[in-house]
């Protein structure tokens, strides 16, 4: 009796193993077990319940119900899209990126370095032949109208007629007679130097624009830091891509 009881007890302790995929059905992949079916069934019923709940919610929705987002949205291709404000963008994407990644000290350091490079370039070029440079005016006074009609500018400046239109490097006749011409004289070299000078002016213009952008970013970062103060404040001017917002803070008496 005891031996038969032990056999029965051991038989109950055996793990039930599901059969694997038969050899002739290997091309169909793994055979689904009960635990796999359970997961698939639960996922299916969960999706069906979600769809049924959404369908019920759509059927019971009141089409005349009002909500405030209706004012700021419009229908495009059957989808509600929020209306974009017509006002100018306060902060450009470039400014947002720099403000998130760098702090005010780094931006100010880069701006000062850029300003020094600009001053050095201005010193090298002297703004010669610059389009934006204001033309200098030189007034000559004469005694009569007759002298005005016979006035010779080249003679008055004591230089060659070919050099009258120059604003720089305009030697006198005495200098031309006594000293040899220094510098480029061939047309090919002169054109090459002109191209190089034009390229330098382009670099100078780009550096000036970059320095202005850095200055605006510095102002915006500083304004955001000032706004962390709990002092009462009023916005006087909105923020624009070229300027930071202006706030008027309540005067606080120092103790």
C-alpha positions as a printed Julia matrix, in Angstrom:
255×3 Matrix{Float64}:
   0.0     0.0     0.0
   2.81    2.36    0.93
   4.66    1.7    -2.34
   1.55    2.42   -4.4
   1.05    5.66   -2.43
   4.63    6.75   -3.15
   4.14    6.06   -6.88
   0.93    8.1    -6.91
   2.62   10.96   -5.04
   5.56   11.06   -7.47
   3.24   11.08  -10.48
   1.54   14.21   -9.2
   4.9    15.97   -8.79
   5.79   15.58  -12.45
   5.84   18.77  -14.5
   3.49   18.83  -17.45
   5.44   19.55  -20.63
   3.66   20.65  -23.79
   4.89   18.98  -26.92
   7.21   20.86  -29.26
   6.62   21.48  -32.94
   6.71   18.21  -34.92
   9.57   17.81  -37.36
   7.42   17.95  -40.51
   5.95   21.29  -39.29
   9.27   23.0   -38.46
   8.88   25.32  -41.46
   5.83   26.89  -39.74
   7.94   28.2   -36.81
   7.57   27.64  -33.08
   4.43   25.98  -31.78
   2.4    28.38  -29.65
   2.23   27.32  -25.99
  -0.56   28.11  -23.55
   1.38   30.96  -21.91
   1.91   32.55  -25.35
  -1.77   32.2   -26.17
  -2.67   33.78  -22.81
  -0.55   36.87  -23.52
  -1.98   37.22  -27.02
  -5.54   36.78  -25.78
  -5.12   39.35  -22.99
  -3.68   41.89  -25.43
  -6.53   41.29  -27.88
  -9.24   41.73  -25.23
  -7.55   44.86  -23.88
  -7.59   46.45  -27.34
 -11.21   45.44  -27.91
 -12.25   46.97  -24.59
 -10.42   50.22  -25.43
 -12.11   50.45  -28.83
 -15.53   49.77  -27.25
 -14.97   52.5   -24.63
 -13.9    55.05  -27.27
 -16.87   54.15  -29.47
 -19.23   54.66  -26.55
 -17.6    57.99  -25.68
 -17.96   59.19  -29.29
 -21.64   58.16  -29.43
 -22.47   59.95  -26.18
 -20.55   63.17  -27.02
 -22.62   66.35  -27.28
 -21.83   68.04  -30.65
 -23.02   71.42  -29.32
 -20.73   71.39  -26.3
 -18.55   74.52  -26.08
 -14.96   74.72  -24.86
 -12.61   77.7   -25.0
 -10.05   76.01  -27.26
 -12.58   76.35  -30.11
 -11.71   80.05  -30.29
  -8.0    79.41  -30.82
  -8.28   76.46  -33.22
  -9.4    75.89  -36.79
 -10.37   72.87  -38.87
  -7.83   71.72  -41.49
  -8.56   68.52  -43.48
 -10.95   67.37  -40.76
  -8.43   67.9   -37.95
  -8.48   70.69  -35.35
  -5.24   72.67  -35.46
  -4.29   75.48  -33.07
  -4.12   78.89  -34.7
  -0.66   80.42  -34.87
  -0.39   83.96  -33.49
   0.25   86.64  -36.09
   2.7    88.4   -33.8
   6.41   88.34  -34.47
   8.36   85.41  -33.06
   9.89   86.48  -29.76
  12.93   84.18  -29.8
  14.53   82.57  -32.82
  15.54   78.89  -32.79
  19.23   79.83  -32.88
  18.85   82.02  -29.79
  16.96   79.28  -27.9
  19.68   76.75  -28.7
  22.49   79.02  -27.5
  20.6    80.05  -24.35
  19.98   76.43  -23.4
  23.57   75.3   -23.93
  25.7    78.24  -22.82
  25.62   80.66  -19.93
  25.93   84.41  -19.98
  29.62   84.46  -19.08
  30.58   82.28  -22.04
  28.46   84.29  -24.49
  29.89   87.57  -23.18
  33.43   86.2   -23.52
  32.78   85.23  -27.16
  31.22   88.65  -27.85
  34.25   90.51  -26.45
  36.6    88.32  -28.52
  34.52   89.08  -31.62
  34.62   92.83  -30.88
  38.42   92.73  -30.61
  38.67   90.96  -33.97
  36.4    93.63  -35.5
  38.62   96.44  -34.17
  41.72   94.72  -35.52
  40.13   94.3   -38.97
  39.03   97.95  -38.99
  42.57   99.0   -38.16
  43.95   96.95  -41.05
  41.41   98.09  -43.64
  40.87  101.7   -42.49
  37.44  101.39  -44.18
  38.94  102.25  -47.56
  36.45  102.33  -50.44
  33.67  101.14  -48.1
  30.22  101.55  -49.62
  28.67  102.48  -46.29
  31.39  105.04  -45.52
  30.27  108.65  -45.66
  32.03  110.53  -48.42
  34.19  113.39  -47.17
  33.56  116.81  -48.63
  36.19  119.48  -49.24
  35.02  123.03  -49.96
  37.23  125.48  -51.86
  36.45  129.2   -51.73
  37.07  131.52  -54.69
  36.61  135.26  -55.16
  34.55  135.39  -58.37
  32.3   133.34  -60.64
  34.96  133.5   -63.34
  37.34  131.56  -61.12
  34.62  128.96  -60.55
  34.31  128.21  -64.28
  38.09  127.94  -64.7
  38.7   126.07  -61.43
  41.08  123.11  -61.84
  40.79  120.57  -58.99
  43.96  118.69  -59.94
  45.96  121.9   -59.91
  44.46  122.95  -56.6
  45.34  119.59  -54.99
  48.75  119.58  -56.71
  48.29  116.07  -58.07
  47.8   114.27  -61.38
  44.3   114.45  -62.96
  44.11  110.64  -62.94
  44.4   110.61  -59.12
  41.77  113.24  -58.32
  38.97  110.71  -57.69
  41.01  108.78  -55.13
  40.09  109.13  -51.49
  43.4   107.63  -50.34
  46.95  107.14  -51.66
  46.86  110.39  -53.66
  50.48  111.62  -53.93
  51.4   115.13  -55.01
  53.28  115.97  -58.21
  56.45  116.62  -56.23
  56.24  113.18  -54.64
  55.72  111.56  -58.06
  58.78  113.37  -59.43
  61.18  112.71  -56.56
  60.18  109.25  -55.36
  59.61  105.95  -57.12
  56.2   104.28  -57.12
  55.87  101.67  -54.39
  53.39   98.82  -54.47
  51.51   97.07  -57.23
  51.42   98.69  -60.65
  50.34   95.83  -62.9
  46.56   95.7   -63.61
  46.44   91.97  -62.8
  47.95   92.45  -59.34
  45.78   95.51  -58.65
  42.62   93.51  -59.45
  43.8    90.67  -57.2
  44.38   93.09  -54.31
  40.94   94.61  -54.89
  39.33   91.15  -54.66
  41.22   90.42  -51.45
  40.15   93.76  -49.97
  36.51   93.06  -50.9
  36.74   89.65  -49.23
  38.13   91.26  -46.06
  35.22   93.72  -45.99
  32.78   90.81  -46.3
  34.41   89.05  -43.33
  34.25   92.3   -41.34
  30.53   92.66  -42.07
  29.87   89.06  -40.96
  31.79   89.58  -37.73
  29.83   92.77  -36.95
  26.53   90.9   -37.43
  27.77   88.03  -35.22
  28.8    90.45  -32.46
  25.34   92.09  -32.54
  23.64   88.67  -32.22
  25.85   87.78  -29.25
  24.94   91.08  -27.57
  21.2    90.39  -27.98
  21.59   86.85  -26.59
  23.49   88.22  -23.57
  20.71   90.72  -22.88
  18.02   88.02  -23.11
  19.85   85.67  -20.76
  20.37   88.51  -18.26
  16.66   89.43  -18.47
  15.65   85.84  -17.71
  17.97   85.84  -14.7
  16.49   89.11  -13.45
  12.96   87.68  -13.76
  13.81   85.04  -11.14
  13.72   87.82   -8.56
  10.4    87.92   -6.68
  10.22   91.71   -6.9
   7.02   93.06   -8.42
   7.53   93.94  -12.09
   5.64   95.14  -15.17
   6.52   94.38  -18.78
   7.13   97.64  -20.65
   8.22   96.27  -24.04
   7.85   92.82  -25.56
  10.79   90.68  -26.61
  11.77   90.68  -30.29
  14.43   88.77  -32.28
  16.66   91.88  -32.17
  16.08   93.07  -28.6
  15.35   91.71  -25.14
  12.14   92.44  -23.27
  12.07   95.51  -21.01
  10.63   95.26  -17.49
  10.0    97.95  -14.9
  10.76   96.66  -11.4
   9.24   98.04   -8.24
  11.67  100.19   -6.3
  12.96   98.36   -3.24
  14.48  100.25   -0.36
  17.81   98.89    0.78
  18.26   98.48    4.53
